[in-house]
Amino acid sequence: MMTAYLNYWIRLDPREYVNHALIYLALAALLGILGPFGTYGEPYVWRLSYWLTMLCIFGGVVVPFSAMLLTRIDAVHRTRLIPGGAMLVLAAALPMTLIVGVIDVALSALASRLSAAGLMDPQPVAEWRSAGSAWWDFAAAAVLYVQVAAISLVAIGLVSLRFAVRQGSTASPHLHPQYQLPLSARPGAAFLSRIPDAIGTDLICLRMEDHYVRAVTRQGEALILLRMRDAIAELDGVPGLQVHRSWWVAADAIVKLSRDGRRTEVLLSNGLRAPVSASFRPVLHGVLASAA
């Protein structure tokens, strides 16, 4: 599931961004009331804006970037969701600590200017994120990192809980009959777990694009960071075949085989045409013959 979790962050659907933002807003509202880590002296609207901005930067930019880096470490993919999720947050908290420090220094400078101009009460300015002016000091940076990590674990934990509940649910009504099973029991479960929930798992084809595989389903498509040969290996048990070095097609998505001169193509149910290499034609003809 950790692989699916990393891909979930890397390829967040726009609707997921909205769902995440609502979670961050609720948490920011609570943090605005509590005012932890020296933020209580500011007006509530400042506290709310501050926490919401930090959470959105972390969950919308830093975590997806960190997830992309962690996908390159093979050991991470074998990690369970809870320790793996914590690892992702703790890793992402490192660059976020730098971001928070820079923002705090900038806000402190702005608050000082507003105070000097008589536009802000000087007392909150004196208390404004006291560690902000020395965030580059090791001890202050360590304290700031712990604070960032603590808030981040709560925020991303709520998002991860939602992800785990969705992943743990049984198949939804739009899935192809062969996938009407819990994810772990489906043929090709290793690869299917990588596909975003928003586009379902009723595969039509895979197409290689640089270091990615574009998974095309009946409801959409998504890029997945994976080699084609590894994707095909993970799809063991799913009816389908490789027809080209860069293409894999689902057997039930094949409409017909066509030839244009020396070029052979297979027409798929969504209108796509996949090229067929000479080395794969015998297997394809055998599949079509058995289906006839």
NUVEX-39355 format. One record per residue (C-alpha): residue number from 1; residue in one letter; chain; x, y, z. Coordinates in steps of 0.25 Angstrom, whole numbers, always signed. Example, Ala and Ser with C-alpha at 12.3 -4.5 7.8 and 13.67 -1.06 7.14 Angstrom:
<atoms>
nr:1, rest:a, kette:A, xx:+49, yy:-18, zz:+31;
nr:2, rest:s, kette:A, xx:+55, yy:-4, zz:+29;
</atoms>
This chain:
<atoms>
nr:1, rest:m, kette:A, xx:+0, yy:+0, zz:+0;
nr:2, rest:m, kette:A, xx:+12, yy:+9, zz:+2;
nr:3, rest:t, kette:A, xx:+14, yy:+10, zz:-13;
nr:4, rest:a, kette:A, xx:+0, yy:+14, zz:-15;
nr:5, rest:y, kette:A, xx:+1, yy:+24, zz:-4;
nr:6, rest:l, kette:A, xx:+13, yy:+31, zz:-10;
nr:7, rest:n, kette:A, xx:+7, yy:+31, zz:-24;
nr:8, rest:y, kette:A, xx:-6, yy:+37, zz:-18;
nr:9, rest:w, kette:A, xx:+2, yy:+49, zz:-13;
nr:10, rest:i, kette:A, xx:+10, yy:+50, zz:-26;
nr:11, rest:r, kette:A, xx:-2, yy:+50, zz:-35;
nr:12, rest:l, kette:A, xx:-13, yy:+57, zz:-26;
nr:13, rest:d, kette:A, xx:-26, yy:+59, zz:-33;
nr:14, rest:p, kette:A, xx:-31, yy:+74, zz:-33;
nr:15, rest:r, kette:A, xx:-43, yy:+69, zz:-25;
nr:16, rest:e, kette:A, xx:-33, yy:+63, zz:-15;
nr:17, rest:y, kette:A, xx:-27, yy:+76, zz:-13;
nr:18, rest:v, kette:A, xx:-40, yy:+82, zz:-9;
nr:19, rest:n, kette:A, xx:-43, yy:+71, zz:+1;
nr:20, rest:h, kette:A, xx:-29, yy:+73, zz:+7;
nr:21, rest:a, kette:A, xx:-31, yy:+88, zz:+8;
nr:22, rest:l, kette:A, xx:-44, yy:+86, zz:+16;
nr:23, rest:i, kette:A, xx:-36, yy:+77, zz:+25;
nr:24, rest:y, kette:A, xx:-25, yy:+88, zz:+26;
nr:25, rest:l, kette:A, xx:-36, yy:+98, zz:+29;
nr:26, rest:a, kette:A, xx:-42, yy:+91, zz:+40;
nr:27, rest:l, kette:A, xx:-29, yy:+88, zz:+46;
nr:28, rest:a, kette:A, xx:-24, yy:+103, zz:+44;
nr:29, rest:a, kette:A, xx:-37, yy:+108, zz:+51;
nr:30, rest:l, kette:A, xx:-34, yy:+99, zz:+63;
nr:31, rest:l, kette:A, xx:-19, yy:+104, zz:+63;
nr:32, rest:g, kette:A, xx:-24, yy:+118, zz:+62;
nr:33, rest:i, kette:A, xx:-32, yy:+116, zz:+75;
nr:34, rest:l, kette:A, xx:-21, yy:+109, zz:+82;
nr:35, rest:g, kette:A, xx:-10, yy:+118, zz:+77;
nr:36, rest:p, kette:A, xx:+2, yy:+108, zz:+80;
nr:37, rest:f, kette:A, xx:+17, yy:+111, zz:+78;
nr:38, rest:g, kette:A, xx:+16, yy:+126, zz:+81;
nr:39, rest:t, kette:A, xx:+5, yy:+130, zz:+72;
nr:40, rest:y, kette:A, xx:-6, yy:+133, zz:+82;
nr:41, rest:g, kette:A, xx:-2, yy:+148, zz:+83;
nr:42, rest:e, kette:A, xx:-7, yy:+151, zz:+69;
nr:43, rest:p, kette:A, xx:-21, yy:+154, zz:+64;
nr:44, rest:y, kette:A, xx:-29, yy:+141, zz:+61;
nr:45, rest:v, kette:A, xx:-30, yy:+144, zz:+46;
nr:46, rest:w, kette:A, xx:-15, yy:+145, zz:+46;
nr:47, rest:r, kette:A, xx:-14, yy:+132, zz:+53;
nr:48, rest:l, kette:A, xx:-24, yy:+125, zz:+44;
nr:49, rest:s, kette:A, xx:-17, yy:+131, zz:+31;
nr:50, rest:y, kette:A, xx:-3, yy:+127, zz:+36;
nr:51, rest:w, kette:A, xx:-7, yy:+112, zz:+40;
nr:52, rest:l, kette:A, xx:-15, yy:+110, zz:+27;
nr:53, rest:t, kette:A, xx:-4, yy:+116, zz:+18;
nr:54, rest:m, kette:A, xx:+6, yy:+107, zz:+25;
nr:55, rest:l, kette:A, xx:-2, yy:+94, zz:+24;
nr:56, rest:c, kette:A, xx:-6, yy:+97, zz:+9;
nr:57, rest:i, kette:A, xx:+9, yy:+99, zz:+6;
nr:58, rest:f, kette:A, xx:+13, yy:+86, zz:+13;
nr:59, rest:g, kette:A, xx:+2, yy:+77, zz:+8;
nr:60, rest:g, kette:A, xx:+1, yy:+83, zz:-6;
nr:61, rest:v, kette:A, xx:+15, yy:+85, zz:-10;
nr:62, rest:v, kette:A, xx:+25, yy:+79, zz:+0;
nr:63, rest:v, kette:A, xx:+19, yy:+66, zz:+3;
nr:64, rest:p, kette:A, xx:+17, yy:+63, zz:-12;
nr:65, rest:f, kette:A, xx:+31, yy:+67, zz:-15;
nr:66, rest:s, kette:A, xx:+36, yy:+58, zz:-4;
nr:67, rest:a, kette:A, xx:+28, yy:+46, zz:-8;
nr:68, rest:m, kette:A, xx:+34, yy:+47, zz:-22;
nr:69, rest:l, kette:A, xx:+48, yy:+46, zz:-16;
nr:70, rest:l, kette:A, xx:+44, yy:+35, zz:-7;
nr:71, rest:t, kette:A, xx:+39, yy:+26, zz:-19;
nr:72, rest:r, kette:A, xx:+53, yy:+25, zz:-24;
nr:73, rest:i, kette:A, xx:+57, yy:+17, zz:-11;
nr:74, rest:d, kette:A, xx:+53, yy:+3, zz:-13;
nr:75, rest:a, kette:A, xx:+52, yy:+0, zz:+2;
nr:76, rest:v, kette:A, xx:+41, yy:+10, zz:+4;
nr:77, rest:h, kette:A, xx:+32, yy:+2, zz:-5;
nr:78, rest:r, kette:A, xx:+33, yy:-9, zz:+5;
nr:79, rest:t, kette:A, xx:+29, yy:-1, zz:+17;
nr:80, rest:r, kette:A, xx:+15, yy:-2, zz:+23;
nr:81, rest:l, kette:A, xx:+6, yy:+10, zz:+22;
nr:82, rest:i, kette:A, xx:+7, yy:+16, zz:+36;
nr:83, rest:p, kette:A, xx:+22, yy:+16, zz:+38;
nr:84, rest:g, kette:A, xx:+24, yy:+19, zz:+23;
nr:85, rest:g, kette:A, xx:+14, yy:+31, zz:+25;
nr:86, rest:a, kette:A, xx:+22, yy:+36, zz:+37;
nr:87, rest:m, kette:A, xx:+35, yy:+35, zz:+29;
nr:88, rest:l, kette:A, xx:+29, yy:+43, zz:+18;
nr:89, rest:v, kette:A, xx:+24, yy:+54, zz:+28;
nr:90, rest:l, kette:A, xx:+38, yy:+54, zz:+35;
nr:91, rest:a, kette:A, xx:+45, yy:+55, zz:+22;
nr:92, rest:a, kette:A, xx:+36, yy:+66, zz:+17;
nr:93, rest:a, kette:A, xx:+37, yy:+74, zz:+30;
nr:94, rest:l, kette:A, xx:+52, yy:+77, zz:+27;
nr:95, rest:p, kette:A, xx:+50, yy:+86, zz:+16;
nr:96, rest:m, kette:A, xx:+37, yy:+91, zz:+22;
nr:97, rest:t, kette:A, xx:+45, yy:+96, zz:+34;
nr:98, rest:l, kette:A, xx:+54, yy:+104, zz:+25;
nr:99, rest:i, kette:A, xx:+41, yy:+110, zz:+18;
nr:100, rest:v, kette:A, xx:+35, yy:+113, zz:+32;
nr:101, rest:g, kette:A, xx:+47, yy:+120, zz:+37;
nr:102, rest:v, kette:A, xx:+48, yy:+129, zz:+25;
nr:103, rest:i, kette:A, xx:+34, yy:+132, zz:+25;
nr:104, rest:d, kette:A, xx:+35, yy:+135, zz:+40;
nr:105, rest:v, kette:A, xx:+46, yy:+144, zz:+38;
nr:106, rest:a, kette:A, xx:+39, yy:+152, zz:+27;
nr:107, rest:l, kette:A, xx:+26, yy:+153, zz:+36;
nr:108, rest:s, kette:A, xx:+34, yy:+158, zz:+48;
nr:109, rest:a, kette:A, xx:+41, yy:+169, zz:+39;
nr:110, rest:l, kette:A, xx:+27, yy:+173, zz:+34;
nr:111, rest:a, kette:A, xx:+21, yy:+173, zz:+47;
nr:112, rest:s, kette:A, xx:+32, yy:+182, zz:+52;
nr:113, rest:r, kette:A, xx:+30, yy:+192, zz:+41;
nr:114, rest:l, kette:A, xx:+15, yy:+192, zz:+44;
nr:115, rest:s, kette:A, xx:+18, yy:+194, zz:+59;
nr:116, rest:a, kette:A, xx:+28, yy:+205, zz:+56;
nr:117, rest:a, kette:A, xx:+17, yy:+212, zz:+47;
nr:118, rest:g, kette:A, xx:+7, yy:+211, zz:+58;
nr:119, rest:l, kette:A, xx:-1, yy:+201, zz:+50;
nr:120, rest:m, kette:A, xx:+1, yy:+189, zz:+60;
nr:121, rest:d, kette:A, xx:+2, yy:+187, zz:+75;
nr:122, rest:p, kette:A, xx:+17, yy:+186, zz:+79;
nr:123, rest:q, kette:A, xx:+14, yy:+175, zz:+89;
nr:124, rest:p, kette:A, xx:+10, yy:+164, zz:+79;
nr:125, rest:v, kette:A, xx:+22, yy:+168, zz:+71;
nr:126, rest:a, kette:A, xx:+32, yy:+165, zz:+82;
nr:127, rest:e, kette:A, xx:+25, yy:+152, zz:+84;
nr:128, rest:w, kette:A, xx:+24, yy:+148, zz:+69;
nr:129, rest:r, kette:A, xx:+30, yy:+135, zz:+67;
nr:130, rest:s, kette:A, xx:+42, yy:+138, zz:+76;
nr:131, rest:a, kette:A, xx:+50, yy:+127, zz:+70;
nr:132, rest:g, kette:A, xx:+48, yy:+133, zz:+56;
nr:133, rest:s, kette:A, xx:+60, yy:+143, zz:+57;
nr:134, rest:a, kette:A, xx:+70, yy:+132, zz:+60;
nr:135, rest:w, kette:A, xx:+64, yy:+120, zz:+53;
nr:136, rest:w, kette:A, xx:+77, yy:+117, zz:+46;
nr:137, rest:d, kette:A, xx:+83, yy:+114, zz:+60;
nr:138, rest:f, kette:A, xx:+84, yy:+99, zz:+61;
nr:139, rest:a, kette:A, xx:+76, yy:+99, zz:+75;
nr:140, rest:a, kette:A, xx:+65, yy:+108, zz:+70;
nr:141, rest:a, kette:A, xx:+65, yy:+100, zz:+56;
nr:142, rest:a, kette:A, xx:+63, yy:+87, zz:+64;
nr:143, rest:v, kette:A, xx:+52, yy:+93, zz:+72;
nr:144, rest:l, kette:A, xx:+45, yy:+98, zz:+60;
nr:145, rest:y, kette:A, xx:+47, yy:+85, zz:+53;
nr:146, rest:v, kette:A, xx:+40, yy:+78, zz:+64;
nr:147, rest:q, kette:A, xx:+28, yy:+88, zz:+64;
nr:148, rest:v, kette:A, xx:+27, yy:+86, zz:+49;
nr:149, rest:a, kette:A, xx:+27, yy:+71, zz:+50;
nr:150, rest:a, kette:A, xx:+17, yy:+71, zz:+61;
nr:151, rest:i, kette:A, xx:+7, yy:+79, zz:+54;
nr:152, rest:s, kette:A, xx:+10, yy:+72, zz:+40;
nr:153, rest:l, kette:A, xx:+8, yy:+58, zz:+46;
nr:154, rest:v, kette:A, xx:-6, yy:+62, zz:+51;
nr:155, rest:a, kette:A, xx:-10, yy:+69, zz:+38;
nr:156, rest:i, kette:A, xx:-4, yy:+58, zz:+28;
nr:157, rest:g, kette:A, xx:-9, yy:+47, zz:+38;
nr:158, rest:l, kette:A, xx:-24, yy:+52, zz:+36;
nr:159, rest:v, kette:A, xx:-22, yy:+51, zz:+21;
nr:160, rest:s, kette:A, xx:-15, yy:+38, zz:+22;
nr:161, rest:l, kette:A, xx:-27, yy:+32, zz:+30;
nr:162, rest:r, kette:A, xx:-36, yy:+37, zz:+19;
nr:163, rest:f, kette:A, xx:-27, yy:+30, zz:+9;
nr:164, rest:a, kette:A, xx:-26, yy:+17, zz:+17;
nr:165, rest:v, kette:A, xx:-41, yy:+16, zz:+18;
nr:166, rest:r, kette:A, xx:-43, yy:+18, zz:+3;
nr:167, rest:q, kette:A, xx:-32, yy:+8, zz:+0;
nr:168, rest:g, kette:A, xx:-38, yy:-2, zz:+10;
nr:169, rest:s, kette:A, xx:-52, yy:-2, zz:+4;
nr:170, rest:t, kette:A, xx:-57, yy:-12, zz:-5;
nr:171, rest:a, kette:A, xx:-59, yy:-10, zz:-20;
nr:172, rest:s, kette:A, xx:-69, yy:+1, zz:-24;
nr:173, rest:p, kette:A, xx:-80, yy:-1, zz:-34;
nr:174, rest:h, kette:A, xx:-73, yy:+4, zz:-47;
nr:175, rest:l, kette:A, xx:-62, yy:-6, zz:-46;
nr:176, rest:h, kette:A, xx:-61, yy:-17, zz:-57;
nr:177, rest:p, kette:A, xx:-67, yy:-31, zz:-51;
nr:178, rest:q, kette:A, xx:-53, yy:-37, zz:-50;
nr:179, rest:y, kette:A, xx:-49, yy:-26, zz:-40;
nr:180, rest:q, kette:A, xx:-61, yy:-27, zz:-31;
nr:181, rest:l, kette:A, xx:-52, yy:-32, zz:-20;
nr:182, rest:p, kette:A, xx:-44, yy:-26, zz:-9;
nr:183, rest:l, kette:A, xx:-32, yy:-20, zz:-15;
nr:184, rest:s, kette:A, xx:-22, yy:-30, zz:-9;
nr:185, rest:a, kette:A, xx:-30, yy:-41, zz:-15;
nr:186, rest:r, kette:A, xx:-31, yy:-36, zz:-30;
nr:187, rest:p, kette:A, xx:-22, yy:-40, zz:-41;
nr:188, rest:g, kette:A, xx:-11, yy:-30, zz:-43;
nr:189, rest:a, kette:A, xx:-13, yy:-24, zz:-29;
nr:190, rest:a, kette:A, xx:+1, yy:-19, zz:-28;
nr:191, rest:f, kette:A, xx:-1, yy:-10, zz:-40;
nr:192, rest:l, kette:A, xx:-16, yy:-6, zz:-38;
nr:193, rest:s, kette:A, xx:-13, yy:-1, zz:-25;
nr:194, rest:r, kette:A, xx:-4, yy:+10, zz:-31;
nr:195, rest:i, kette:A, xx:-16, yy:+16, zz:-40;
nr:196, rest:p, kette:A, xx:-23, yy:+28, zz:-34;
nr:197, rest:d, kette:A, xx:-37, yy:+24, zz:-29;
nr:198, rest:a, kette:A, xx:-43, yy:+35, zz:-37;
nr:199, rest:i, kette:A, xx:-41, yy:+28, zz:-50;
nr:200, rest:g, kette:A, xx:-44, yy:+14, zz:-46;
nr:201, rest:t, kette:A, xx:-36, yy:+1, zz:-49;
nr:202, rest:d, kette:A, xx:-44, yy:-4, zz:-62;
nr:203, rest:l, kette:A, xx:-31, yy:-3, zz:-70;
nr:204, rest:i, kette:A, xx:-31, yy:-1, zz:-85;
nr:205, rest:c, kette:A, xx:-16, yy:+0, zz:-88;
nr:206, rest:l, kette:A, xx:-2, yy:+5, zz:-83;
nr:207, rest:r, kette:A, xx:+7, yy:+14, zz:-91;
nr:208, rest:m, kette:A, xx:+21, yy:+16, zz:-87;
nr:209, rest:e, kette:A, xx:+26, yy:+31, zz:-86;
nr:210, rest:d, kette:A, xx:+40, yy:+33, zz:-82;
nr:211, rest:h, kette:A, xx:+41, yy:+28, zz:-68;
nr:212, rest:y, kette:A, xx:+26, yy:+27, zz:-66;
nr:213, rest:v, kette:A, xx:+15, yy:+18, zz:-70;
nr:214, rest:r, kette:A, xx:+2, yy:+25, zz:-74;
nr:215, rest:a, kette:A, xx:-10, yy:+16, zz:-69;
nr:216, rest:v, kette:A, xx:-22, yy:+18, zz:-77;
nr:217, rest:t, kette:A, xx:-35, yy:+13, zz:-72;
nr:218, rest:r, kette:A, xx:-50, yy:+15, zz:-76;
nr:219, rest:q, kette:A, xx:-51, yy:+27, zz:-67;
nr:220, rest:g, kette:A, xx:-38, yy:+34, zz:-69;
nr:221, rest:e, kette:A, xx:-23, yy:+33, zz:-69;
nr:222, rest:a, kette:A, xx:-11, yy:+36, zz:-60;
nr:223, rest:l, kette:A, xx:+4, yy:+35, zz:-60;
nr:224, rest:i, kette:A, xx:+11, yy:+26, zz:-51;
nr:225, rest:l, kette:A, xx:+26, yy:+26, zz:-48;
nr:226, rest:l, kette:A, xx:+29, yy:+12, zz:-52;
nr:227, rest:r, kette:A, xx:+36, yy:+4, zz:-63;
nr:228, rest:m, kette:A, xx:+28, yy:-3, zz:-73;
nr:229, rest:r, kette:A, xx:+34, yy:-17, zz:-71;
nr:230, rest:d, kette:A, xx:+31, yy:-15, zz:-56;
nr:231, rest:a, kette:A, xx:+17, yy:-11, zz:-58;
nr:232, rest:i, kette:A, xx:+14, yy:-23, zz:-67;
nr:233, rest:a, kette:A, xx:+20, yy:-32, zz:-57;
nr:234, rest:e, kette:A, xx:+11, yy:-26, zz:-46;
nr:235, rest:l, kette:A, xx:-1, yy:-28, zz:-56;
nr:236, rest:d, kette:A, xx:+1, yy:-43, zz:-55;
nr:237, rest:g, kette:A, xx:-13, yy:-50, zz:-55;
nr:238, rest:v, kette:A, xx:-20, yy:-38, zz:-62;
nr:239, rest:p, kette:A, xx:-24, yy:-42, zz:-77;
nr:240, rest:g, kette:A, xx:-16, yy:-34, zz:-86;
nr:241, rest:l, kette:A, xx:-3, yy:-34, zz:-94;
nr:242, rest:q, kette:A, xx:+9, yy:-26, zz:-98;
nr:243, rest:v, kette:A, xx:+7, yy:-22, zz:-113;
nr:244, rest:h, kette:A, xx:+19, yy:-13, zz:-114;
nr:245, rest:r, kette:A, xx:+31, yy:-9, zz:-106;
nr:246, rest:s, kette:A, xx:+24, yy:+3, zz:-101;
nr:247, rest:w, kette:A, xx:+9, yy:-2, zz:-101;
nr:248, rest:w, kette:A, xx:+1, yy:-12, zz:-93;
nr:249, rest:v, kette:A, xx:-14, yy:-14, zz:-95;
nr:250, rest:a, kette:A, xx:-25, yy:-21, zz:-88;
nr:251, rest:a, kette:A, xx:-31, yy:-33, zz:-95;
nr:252, rest:d, kette:A, xx:-45, yy:-28, zz:-94;
nr:253, rest:a, kette:A, xx:-42, yy:-14, zz:-99;
nr:254, rest:i, kette:A, xx:-37, yy:-19, zz:-113;
nr:255, rest:v, kette:A, xx:-47, yy:-16, zz:-124;
nr:256, rest:k, kette:A, xx:-40, yy:-21, zz:-136;
nr:257, rest:l, kette:A, xx:-27, yy:-22, zz:-143;
nr:258, rest:s, kette:A, xx:-24, yy:-14, zz:-155;
nr:259, rest:r, kette:A, xx:-12, yy:-12, zz:-165;
nr:260, rest:d, kette:A, xx:-8, yy:+0, zz:-173;
nr:261, rest:g, kette:A, xx:+4, yy:-4, zz:-182;
nr:262, rest:r, kette:A, xx:+14, yy:-10, zz:-173;
nr:263, rest:r, kette:A, xx:+9, yy:-4, zz:-160;
nr:264, rest:t, kette:A, xx:+0, yy:-12, zz:-151;
nr:265, rest:e, kette:A, xx:-9, yy:-6, zz:-141;
nr:266, rest:v, kette:A, xx:-20, yy:-11, zz:-131;
nr:267, rest:l, kette:A, xx:-32, yy:-2, zz:-129;
nr:268, rest:l, kette:A, xx:-36, yy:-1, zz:-115;
nr:269, rest:s, kette:A, xx:-50, yy:+2, zz:-109;
nr:270, rest:n, kette:A, xx:-47, yy:+16, zz:-105;
nr:271, rest:g, kette:A, xx:-43, yy:+19, zz:-120;
nr:272, rest:l, kette:A, xx:-28, yy:+19, zz:-117;
nr:273, rest:r, kette:A, xx:-19, yy:+11, zz:-127;
nr:274, rest:a, kette:A, xx:-7, yy:+4, zz:-121;
nr:275, rest:p, kette:A, xx:+4, yy:+0, zz:-131;
nr:276, rest:v, kette:A, xx:+8, yy:-15, zz:-132;
nr:277, rest:s, kette:A, xx:+22, yy:-19, zz:-133;
nr:278, rest:a, kette:A, xx:+25, yy:-31, zz:-142;
nr:279, rest:s, kette:A, xx:+31, yy:-39, zz:-130;
nr:280, rest:f, kette:A, xx:+17, yy:-38, zz:-123;
nr:281, rest:r, kette:A, xx:+8, yy:-41, zz:-134;
nr:282, rest:p, kette:A, xx:+8, yy:-57, zz:-132;
nr:283, rest:v, kette:A, xx:+3, yy:-55, zz:-118;
nr:284, rest:l, kette:A, xx:-7, yy:-45, zz:-122;
nr:285, rest:h, kette:A, xx:-13, yy:-54, zz:-133;
nr:286, rest:g, kette:A, xx:-13, yy:-65, zz:-123;
nr:287, rest:v, kette:A, xx:-21, yy:-57, zz:-113;
nr:288, rest:l, kette:A, xx:-31, yy:-52, zz:-124;
nr:289, rest:a, kette:A, xx:-33, yy:-66, zz:-129;
nr:290, rest:s, kette:A, xx:-36, yy:-71, zz:-115;
nr:291, rest:a, kette:A, xx:-46, yy:-60, zz:-113;
nr:292, rest:a, kette:A, xx:-53, yy:-62, zz:-126;
</atoms>
